Amino acid sequence: MHFGQAGGFAGPSSVRKSTLVEPIRAHAILILGSIVFAFSLLLMSVLPARAAGRVALVLTVEDYQKLPKSSIGTKRGAEIADALKARGFEVIVSPNPTNATARASLRDFAAKAEGADLAFVVLIGHGVAWGGQTFFLASNTELGRASDLLSRALSTTNMAQIVGRAQSGGVFFFMTSPSFETAIEGLDARPQFTSDVPKNAVIIFSSSTRIPVSRIDAAGEQAAEALTKLLQQPSPTLSEAVKVASNGGLGAVFGRVEELSLAKPAPAPASQTVASTSPQAAPIVQKTDEIEGKLEEERRAREQAESRARDERLRAERAQAEVLKAQADAKKAQADVERAQADAEKAKQEAKRVEAQAQIAAAQAEQLRHASVAAPIEDAQLGHRQRRLIQQRLRDLGLYTGPIDAIMGPLTREAIMGYQRSRNAAVTGYLTAEQFDALLPNERE
């Protein structure tokens, strides 16, 4: 299990960034979801009441298309379904359902749960919590953000309302923890349930904040096995089922627990199985106008909610477009600044290169000037005294170390070359007229 910032959890990579539009869109979807669910419950109230009995829905997902497998498996779900059938339940079983298949099974179950003695929903597979609700993930669940749960997963809050339509009901969720490739902000591996629980229903989760995240899968396996063994006993009770499904109290339980026997009920006498429909016909007819009025109110409320949702969506989209435009403008400005800096640096380097070339050219010109203008003085042009003075002057400068003998030999030439280097002149070993005058002012014959 990998957790992102702000409580998000996911696979190897991290979270996804929340945007301005996400809270508005999630709020609009929640409004629409609540209205649609209330409308579906009202439609169910129009249907004739079913005969009293026991009904159950078992949804088990082991193999996920986009997520790792659940560790509990469909075999356990089949065992629980068989045990419930042995207890007299009419069971709808759906192994590895997609989102559409799971919702269709839930609709069938809702019709059967209306007015039943006892209604159970058993969920086995991956689950996550967001916004105070816990969601069961179908086999094809694929999430890009937390609000996708509202349309791509099944809410236990809605299931609690459905089982509450029976005389007594319960939702048992044996959770395992998924791992997403990309972190999704806001998701929690432990269950949440902040809505009001129907007074005749109880919701049980196999894990809670008291169970470490690393132990969630093992807790779900243990609780599912314990419930299977309990239902195979002769006379199990609802309170015992709640206890074992919640891992002896380490899991989470919401709602009240009624002490009901889950033993298979005795067959009803034949005289009690035949019911007259004529006494019920009059109340149904009398309530028709009232029901139609409620439906009309619900229709208007739905249309208003849809209109508000559209307005909110348009405002959110405009705000998002403005944010994206501002971000694009900022990126363009940053790119312009970086391009200008690069151009300035390039111009600076070019200026340095041109300056260096100019200095080289000047030095070469100066050397050429000296080479062409300043012709060297031949030894024959110098007298004996001048040669001695040259040697003496070079010795005074620390350049000549030989005898003062007026012989312009190698030591004298080397000294003259040192003198020329000190003046940044062409190094030839022969003095020019200008160098002679500088070395011995007014001494040339």
NUKE-342487 format. One line per field, with one value per residue (C-alpha): z, x, y; residue in one letter; residue number from 1. Coordinates in nm, 2 decimals. Each point is the difference from the previous one (the first is absolute). Layout:
N
pz: [Z, ...]
px: [X, ...]
py: [Y, ...]
mido: [A, ...]
nuba: [NUM, ...]
REM end
This chain:
445
pz: [0.00, -0.10, 0.15, -0.17, 0.17, 0.19, 0.07, -0.36, -0.07, -0.32, -0.17, -0.08, -0.12, 0.18, 0.02, -0.20, 0.02, 0.10, -0.22, 0.06, -0.17, 0.20, 0.32, -0.21, -0.23, 0.30, 0.17, -0.31, -0.05, 0.36, -0.03, -0.32, 0.16, 0.31, -0.21, -0.24, 0.30, 0.18, -0.33, -0.03, 0.36, -0.07, -0.32, 0.21, 0.24, -0.28, -0.06, 0.18, 0.32, -0.03, 0.23, 0.32, -0.04, 0.01, -0.29, -0.05, -0.26, -0.01, -0.22, -0.01, -0.21, -0.02, -0.34, -0.08, -0.35, 0.11, 0.36, 0.18, 0.10, 0.32, 0.24, 0.12, -0.32, -0.15, 0.15, 0.34, -0.13, -0.14, 0.34, 0.17, -0.26, 0.05, 0.37, -0.03, -0.23, 0.26, 0.25, -0.22, -0.19, -0.37, -0.11, -0.30, -0.07, -0.23, -0.03, -0.15, -0.11, -0.21, 0.12, -0.22, 0.10, 0.37, -0.02, -0.19, 0.27, 0.27, -0.17, -0.01, 0.37, 0.09, -0.15, 0.20, 0.32, 0.01, 0.29, 0.06, 0.35, -0.03, -0.27, -0.02, -0.23, 0.01, -0.18, -0.05, -0.18, -0.02, 0.18, 0.06, 0.19, -0.11, 0.12, 0.30, -0.22, -0.07, -0.35, -0.14, -0.32, -0.29, -0.22, -0.26, 0.23, -0.13, 0.19, -0.11, 0.30, 0.32, -0.13, -0.27, 0.29, -0.03, -0.34, -0.02, 0.34, 0.24, 0.31, 0.33, 0.11, -0.28, 0.08, 0.36, -0.11, -0.21, 0.27, 0.23, -0.22, 0.16, 0.35, 0.09, -0.21, 0.00, -0.23, 0.05, -0.17, 0.01, -0.14, -0.17, -0.09, -0.37, -0.13, -0.27, -0.26, 0.07, 0.34, 0.04, 0.25, 0.27, 0.00, 0.32, 0.03, 0.32, 0.00, 0.06, 0.06, 0.11, -0.12, 0.22, 0.02, -0.04, 0.34, -0.10, -0.17, 0.09, -0.21, 0.08, -0.14, 0.06, 0.06, 0.17, 0.12, 0.27, -0.26, -0.18, -0.37, -0.06, 0.18, -0.18, -0.25, 0.27, 0.22, -0.29, -0.06, 0.36, 0.05, -0.32, 0.11, 0.34, -0.14, -0.23, 0.30, 0.21, -0.27, -0.03, 0.37, 0.09, 0.16, -0.06, 0.10, -0.15, 0.29, -0.04, -0.37, 0.07, 0.26, -0.23, -0.31, 0.19, 0.12, 0.35, 0.03, -0.17, -0.32, -0.03, 0.08, -0.07, 0.10, 0.26, 0.03, 0.05, 0.16, -0.28, -0.07, -0.34, 0.03, -0.30, 0.08, 0.01, -0.31, 0.05, 0.02, -0.33, 0.13, 0.06, -0.34, -0.18, 0.04, -0.13, -0.23, 0.02, 0.34, -0.13, -0.33, 0.16, 0.19, -0.32, -0.20, 0.27, 0.01, -0.38, -0.01, 0.30, -0.17, -0.33, 0.18, 0.17, -0.34, -0.15, 0.29, -0.05, -0.37, 0.06, 0.26, -0.23, -0.28, 0.23, 0.13, -0.36, -0.09, 0.30, -0.08, -0.36, 0.12, 0.25, -0.26, -0.25, 0.27, 0.09, -0.36, -0.06, 0.32, -0.11, -0.35, 0.16, 0.23, -0.30, -0.21, 0.29, 0.03, -0.37, 0.01, 0.29, -0.18, -0.32, 0.21, 0.17, -0.34, -0.13, 0.30, -0.04, -0.38, 0.07, 0.26, -0.25, -0.27, 0.24, 0.10, -0.36, -0.09, 0.30, -0.12, -0.35, 0.13, 0.19, -0.31, -0.22, 0.27, 0.02, -0.38, 0.00, 0.26, -0.20, -0.31, 0.17, 0.14, -0.34, -0.16, 0.27, -0.07, -0.37, 0.06, 0.20, -0.25, -0.30, 0.15, 0.25, -0.20, 0.22, 0.04, -0.16, 0.22, -0.26, 0.08, 0.36, 0.13, 0.27, 0.27, -0.09, 0.02, 0.34, 0.12, -0.12, 0.19, 0.31, -0.02, -0.04, 0.30, 0.20, -0.09, 0.12, -0.35, -0.09, 0.20, -0.24, -0.01, -0.13, -0.31, -0.28, -0.16, -0.11, 0.07, 0.12, 0.35, -0.13, -0.25, 0.28, 0.21, -0.29, -0.05, 0.37, -0.03, -0.31, 0.20, 0.28, -0.26, -0.17, -0.32, -0.27, 0.15, -0.25, 0.20, -0.20, 0.13, -0.22, -0.01, 0.23, 0.25, -0.02, 0.08, 0.29, 0.14, -0.06, -0.05, -0.22, -0.03, -0.37, -0.20]
px: [0.00, 0.14, -0.14, 0.01, -0.04, -0.31, -0.09, 0.01, 0.12, 0.12, 0.26, 0.36, -0.03, -0.15, -0.31, -0.16, -0.04, -0.34, -0.15, -0.24, -0.28, 0.02, -0.20, -0.27, -0.04, -0.01, -0.26, -0.22, 0.03, -0.09, -0.32, -0.10, 0.08, -0.21, -0.30, 0.02, 0.02, -0.30, -0.20, 0.08, -0.12, -0.32, -0.06, 0.05, -0.27, -0.25, 0.06, -0.23, 0.15, 0.16, -0.09, 0.21, 0.32, 0.38, 0.21, 0.37, 0.24, 0.36, 0.25, 0.35, 0.29, 0.32, 0.14, 0.03, 0.08, 0.21, 0.08, 0.18, -0.21, -0.20, 0.14, -0.34, -0.14, -0.33, 0.00, -0.06, -0.28, -0.17, 0.04, -0.17, -0.28, -0.06, -0.01, -0.26, -0.21, 0.01, -0.13, -0.30, 0.13, -0.08, 0.35, 0.13, 0.36, 0.22, 0.37, 0.25, -0.27, 0.08, -0.14, -0.31, -0.06, 0.04, -0.24, -0.26, 0.03, -0.05, -0.31, -0.15, 0.09, -0.16, -0.33, 0.02, 0.10, -0.31, -0.20, 0.20, 0.05, 0.38, 0.23, 0.38, 0.27, 0.33, 0.30, 0.34, 0.28, 0.19, -0.14, 0.10, -0.15, -0.04, -0.22, -0.15, -0.11, 0.15, -0.02, 0.01, 0.22, -0.14, 0.23, 0.04, 0.06, 0.24, 0.05, 0.16, -0.11, -0.20, -0.33, 0.00, -0.12, -0.35, -0.05, 0.25, -0.05, -0.29, -0.06, -0.07, -0.20, -0.25, 0.00, -0.08, -0.31, -0.11, 0.03, -0.18, -0.32, -0.03, -0.11, 0.36, 0.32, 0.37, 0.30, 0.31, 0.31, 0.31, 0.25, 0.33, 0.23, 0.07, 0.32, -0.02, 0.27, -0.04, -0.06, -0.36, -0.03, -0.27, -0.05, 0.03, 0.06, -0.21, -0.38, -0.20, -0.38, -0.12, -0.36, -0.30, -0.06, -0.36, -0.14, -0.06, 0.34, 0.36, 0.32, 0.30, 0.36, 0.27, 0.26, 0.03, 0.26, 0.09, 0.14, 0.32, -0.02, 0.24, -0.25, -0.32, 0.01, 0.07, -0.28, -0.25, 0.10, -0.03, -0.34, -0.15, 0.11, -0.15, -0.34, 0.00, 0.05, -0.26, -0.27, 0.07, -0.10, -0.36, -0.13, 0.22, -0.11, 0.04, 0.20, 0.24, 0.03, 0.08, 0.27, 0.18, -0.03, 0.16, 0.30, -0.13, -0.04, 0.32, -0.19, -0.25, -0.38, -0.25, -0.37, -0.17, 0.02, -0.34, 0.00, -0.15, 0.03, 0.14, -0.13, -0.21, -0.36, -0.27, -0.24, -0.30, -0.35, -0.18, -0.29, 0.24, 0.16, -0.32, -0.06, -0.29, 0.10, -0.32, 0.06, 0.34, -0.15, -0.19, 0.31, 0.21, -0.26, -0.04, 0.37, 0.04, -0.05, 0.24, 0.27, -0.04, 0.04, 0.32, 0.13, -0.07, 0.18, 0.30, 0.00, 0.01, 0.27, 0.20, -0.03, 0.11, 0.29, 0.11, -0.03, 0.21, 0.25, 0.03, 0.06, 0.26, 0.17, 0.01, 0.14, 0.26, 0.09, 0.04, 0.21, 0.21, 0.05, 0.11, 0.25, 0.14, 0.03, 0.18, 0.23, 0.07, 0.07, 0.24, 0.18, 0.03, 0.13, 0.25, 0.11, 0.04, 0.22, 0.21, 0.04, 0.10, 0.25, 0.14, 0.03, 0.17, 0.25, 0.06, 0.06, 0.24, 0.20, 0.01, 0.12, 0.28, 0.10, 0.00, 0.21, 0.25, 0.03, 0.05, 0.28, 0.17, -0.02, 0.14, 0.29, 0.07, -0.02, 0.24, 0.24, -0.02, 0.05, 0.31, 0.12, -0.04, 0.09, 0.27, 0.29, 0.28, 0.35, 0.28, 0.31, 0.21, -0.20, 0.10, 0.34, 0.22, -0.11, -0.37, 0.02, 0.16, -0.26, -0.28, 0.16, 0.04, -0.36, -0.14, 0.21, -0.15, -0.35, 0.09, -0.02, 0.37, 0.24, 0.30, 0.32, 0.00, 0.21, -0.20, -0.06, -0.36, 0.01, -0.28, -0.01, -0.05, -0.27, -0.18, 0.01, -0.14, -0.28, -0.09, -0.01, -0.23, -0.23, -0.03, -0.12, -0.25, 0.20, 0.10, 0.27, 0.28, 0.33, 0.07, -0.08, -0.20, 0.08, -0.29, 0.12, 0.36, -0.11, -0.22, 0.29, 0.28, -0.15, 0.22, 0.29, -0.04, 0.30]
py: [0.00, 0.34, 0.32, 0.35, 0.34, 0.10, -0.36, -0.13, -0.35, -0.16, -0.22, 0.07, 0.35, 0.30, 0.24, 0.14, 0.39, 0.14, 0.28, 0.28, -0.18, -0.33, 0.12, 0.16, -0.30, -0.24, 0.21, 0.01, -0.38, -0.06, 0.21, -0.19, -0.34, 0.08, 0.11, -0.30, -0.24, 0.17, -0.02, -0.37, -0.06, 0.19, -0.21, -0.32, 0.13, -0.01, -0.37, -0.25, -0.13, -0.34, -0.29, -0.01, -0.20, 0.00, 0.14, 0.04, 0.14, -0.14, 0.20, -0.15, 0.14, -0.19, 0.08, 0.37, 0.13, 0.30, -0.09, -0.29, -0.30, -0.01, -0.26, -0.13, -0.14, -0.09, -0.35, 0.16, 0.20, -0.31, -0.18, 0.29, 0.01, -0.38, 0.05, 0.28, -0.21, -0.28, 0.26, 0.07, 0.30, 0.07, 0.09, 0.20, -0.10, 0.20, -0.11, 0.25, 0.25, 0.30, 0.34, -0.04, -0.36, 0.08, 0.29, -0.21, -0.27, 0.27, 0.13, -0.36, -0.04, 0.34, -0.12, -0.32, 0.17, 0.23, -0.12, -0.32, -0.14, 0.00, 0.14, -0.05, 0.14, -0.19, 0.18, -0.17, 0.18, 0.33, 0.30, 0.36, 0.30, 0.36, 0.28, -0.19, -0.29, -0.35, -0.14, -0.35, -0.02, -0.20, -0.22, 0.27, 0.29, 0.26, 0.33, 0.32, 0.20, -0.06, 0.13, -0.27, -0.24, 0.16, -0.15, -0.29, -0.17, -0.09, 0.20, -0.19, 0.30, -0.07, -0.37, 0.08, 0.20, -0.30, -0.26, 0.25, -0.05, -0.35, -0.07, -0.05, 0.01, -0.01, 0.08, -0.21, 0.12, -0.22, 0.26, -0.05, 0.28, 0.10, 0.15, 0.26, 0.08, 0.37, 0.16, 0.13, 0.28, -0.04, -0.38, -0.20, -0.38, -0.01, 0.02, 0.32, 0.04, 0.34, -0.02, -0.08, -0.38, -0.11, -0.09, -0.37, -0.06, -0.07, 0.05, -0.21, 0.04, -0.26, 0.27, 0.34, 0.25, -0.25, -0.24, 0.09, 0.05, -0.28, -0.24, 0.11, -0.29, -0.26, 0.14, -0.02, -0.36, -0.10, 0.17, -0.15, -0.35, 0.06, 0.11, -0.31, -0.23, 0.18, -0.02, -0.38, -0.04, -0.11, 0.32, 0.30, 0.35, 0.34, 0.14, -0.30, 0.07, 0.37, -0.10, -0.24, 0.22, 0.29, -0.22, -0.02, 0.38, 0.11, 0.09, 0.28, -0.04, 0.28, -0.02, -0.22, -0.37, -0.18, -0.35, -0.20, -0.37, -0.09, -0.36, -0.11, 0.10, -0.27, -0.01, 0.22, -0.17, -0.03, 0.21, 0.29, -0.01, 0.12, 0.38, 0.20, 0.28, 0.18, 0.17, 0.13, 0.13, 0.29, 0.15, -0.03, 0.19, 0.26, 0.07, 0.03, 0.37, 0.05, -0.22, 0.19, 0.33, -0.13, -0.12, 0.34, 0.17, -0.23, 0.07, 0.38, -0.04, -0.22, 0.26, 0.28, -0.20, -0.09, 0.37, 0.10, -0.27, 0.12, 0.36, -0.12, -0.21, 0.29, 0.24, -0.27, -0.05, 0.37, 0.03, -0.29, 0.15, 0.33, -0.19, -0.19, 0.32, 0.17, -0.29, 0.00, 0.38, -0.05, -0.28, 0.22, 0.29, -0.23, -0.13, 0.35, 0.10, -0.31, 0.06, 0.37, -0.12, -0.25, 0.27, 0.24, -0.27, -0.09, 0.37, 0.03, -0.29, 0.13, 0.34, -0.17, -0.20, 0.32, 0.18, -0.28, -0.01, 0.38, -0.03, -0.27, 0.20, 0.31, -0.20, -0.14, 0.34, 0.14, -0.28, 0.06, 0.38, -0.07, -0.26, 0.23, 0.34, -0.08, -0.15, -0.15, 0.17, -0.19, -0.07, 0.19, 0.32, -0.01, 0.11, -0.17, 0.24, -0.04, -0.38, 0.02, 0.25, -0.24, -0.28, 0.22, 0.13, -0.36, -0.11, 0.29, -0.12, -0.36, -0.14, -0.05, -0.21, -0.02, 0.21, 0.36, -0.07, 0.17, -0.34, -0.05, -0.37, -0.25, 0.14, 0.36, -0.12, -0.19, 0.32, 0.21, -0.26, 0.03, 0.38, -0.03, -0.23, 0.25, 0.26, -0.24, 0.04, -0.24, -0.23, -0.01, 0.05, 0.32, 0.35, 0.23, 0.37, 0.07, -0.26, 0.12, 0.36, -0.12, -0.22, 0.26, 0.35, 0.23, -0.26, -0.10, 0.12]
mido: [M, H, F, G, Q, A, G, G, F, A, G, P, S, S, V, R, K, S, T, L, V, E, P, I, R, A, H, A, I, L, I, L, G, S, I, V, F, A, F, S, L, L, L, M, S, V, L, P, A, R, A, A, G, R, V, A, L, V, L, T, V, E, D, Y, Q, K, L, P, K, S, S, I, G, T, K, R, G, A, E, I, A, D, A, L, K, A, R, G, F, E, V, I, V, S, P, N, P, T, N, A, T, A, R, A, S, L, R, D, F, A, A, K, A, E, G, A, D, L, A, F, V, V, L, I, G, H, G, V, A, W, G, G, Q, T, F, F, L, A, S, N, T, E, L, G, R, A, S, D, L, L, S, R, A, L, S, T, T, N, M, A, Q, I, V, G, R, A, Q, S, G, G, V, F, F, F, M, T, S, P, S, F, E, T, A, I, E, G, L, D, A, R, P, Q, F, T, S, D, V, P, K, N, A, V, I, I, F, S, S, S, T, R, I, P, V, S, R, I, D, A, A, G, E, Q, A, A, E, A, L, T, K, L, L, Q, Q, P, S, P, T, L, S, E, A, V, K, V, A, S, N, G, G, L, G, A, V, F, G, R, V, E, E, L, S, L, A, K, P, A, P, A, P, A, S, Q, T, V, A, S, T, S, P, Q, A, A, P, I, V, Q, K, T, D, E, I, E, G, K, L, E, E, E, R, R, A, R, E, Q, A, E, S, R, A, R, D, E, R, L, R, A, E, R, A, Q, A, E, V, L, K, A, Q, A, D, A, K, K, A, Q, A, D, V, E, R, A, Q, A, D, A, E, K, A, K, Q, E, A, K, R, V, E, A, Q, A, Q, I, A, A, A, Q, A, E, Q, L, R, H, A, S, V, A, A, P, I, E, D, A, Q, L, G, H, R, Q, R, R, L, I, Q, Q, R, L, R, D, L, G, L, Y, T, G, P, I, D, A, I, M, G, P, L, T, R, E, A, I, M, G, Y, Q, R, S, R, N, A, A, V, T, G, Y, L, T, A, E, Q, F, D, A, L, L, P, N, E, R, E]
nuba: [1, 2, 3, 4, 5, 6, 7, 8, 9, 10, 11, 12, 13, 14, 15, 16, 17, 18, 19, 20, 21, 22, 23, 24, 25, 26, 27, 28, 29, 30, 31, 32, 33, 34, 35, 36, 37, 38, 39, 40, 41, 42, 43, 44, 45, 46, 47, 48, 49, 50, 51, 52, 53, 54, 55, 56, 57, 58, 59, 60, 61, 62, 63, 64, 65, 66, 67, 68, 69, 70, 71, 72, 73, 74, 75, 76, 77, 78, 79, 80, 81, 82, 83, 84, 85, 86, 87, 88, 89, 90, 91, 92, 93, 94, 95, 96, 97, 98, 99, 100, 101, 102, 103, 104, 105, 106, 107, 108, 109, 110, 111, 112, 113, 114, 115, 116, 117, 118, 119, 120, 121, 122, 123, 124, 125, 126, 127, 128, 129, 130, 131, 132, 133, 134, 135, 136, 137, 138, 139, 140, 141, 142, 143, 144, 145, 146, 147, 148, 149, 150, 151, 152, 153, 154, 155, 156, 157, 158, 159, 160, 161, 162, 163, 164, 165, 166, 167, 168, 169, 170, 171, 172, 173, 174, 175, 176, 177, 178, 179, 180, 181, 182, 183, 184, 185, 186, 187, 188, 189, 190, 191, 192, 193, 194, 195, 196, 197, 198, 199, 200, 201, 202, 203, 204, 205, 206, 207, 208, 209, 210, 211, 212, 213, 214, 215, 216, 217, 218, 219, 220, 221, 222, 223, 224, 225, 226, 227, 228, 229, 230, 231, 232, 233, 234, 235, 236, 237, 238, 239, 240, 241, 242, 243, 244, 245, 246, 247, 248, 249, 250, 251, 252, 253, 254, 255, 256, 257, 258, 259, 260, 261, 262, 263, 264, 265, 266, 267, 268, 269, 270, 271, 272, 273, 274, 275, 276, 277, 278, 279, 280, 281, 282, 283, 284, 285, 286, 287, 288, 289, 290, 291, 292, 293, 294, 295, 296, 297, 298, 299, 300, 301, 302, 303, 304, 305, 306, 307, 308, 309, 310, 311, 312, 313, 314, 315, 316, 317, 318, 319, 320, 321, 322, 323, 324, 325, 326, 327, 328, 329, 330, 331, 332, 333, 334, 335, 336, 337, 338, 339, 340, 341, 342, 343, 344, 345, 346, 347, 348, 349, 350, 351, 352, 353, 354, 355, 356, 357, 358, 359, 360, 361, 362, 363, 364, 365, 366, 367, 368, 369, 370, 371, 372, 373, 374, 375, 376, 377, 378, 379, 380, 381, 382, 383, 384, 385, 386, 387, 388, 389, 390, 391, 392, 393, 394, 395, 396, 397, 398, 399, 400, 401, 402, 403, 404, 405, 406, 407, 408, 409, 410, 411, 412, 413, 414, 415, 416, 417, 418, 419, 420, 421, 422, 423, 424, 425, 426, 427, 428, 429, 430, 431, 432, 433, 434, 435, 436, 437, 438, 439, 440, 441, 442, 443, 444, 445]
REM end
